[in-house]
């Protein structure tokens, strides 16, 4: 199940008064993740939170190894 679907389902289950712990167990996420999702939904609404969540996932992440290699190259350090 994709994350936007899980977020929507978490919202629907919360409306039905399920606890964060039960929602987390059902969806396979930590209860703190569920709490953060529901807090974001309460602040931005479901559509707004989903849009913000999708936007946060768009950026390109660098792996720690490549980041360290880049930093070493900037400092003039070469690999062995």
Number of C-alpha atoms within 10 A of each C-alpha: 6 6 12 15 11 18 21 18 15 23 20 13 16 16 10 9 10 14 15 19 15 15 23 18 12 13 17 10 13 13 17 12 13 23 17 11 21 21 13 17 18 13 11 14 12 18 11 14 21 20 12 13 16 13 10 9 9 8 8 6 8 9 8 9 9 10 12 12 14 13 12 13 12 10 9 9 11 9 7 3
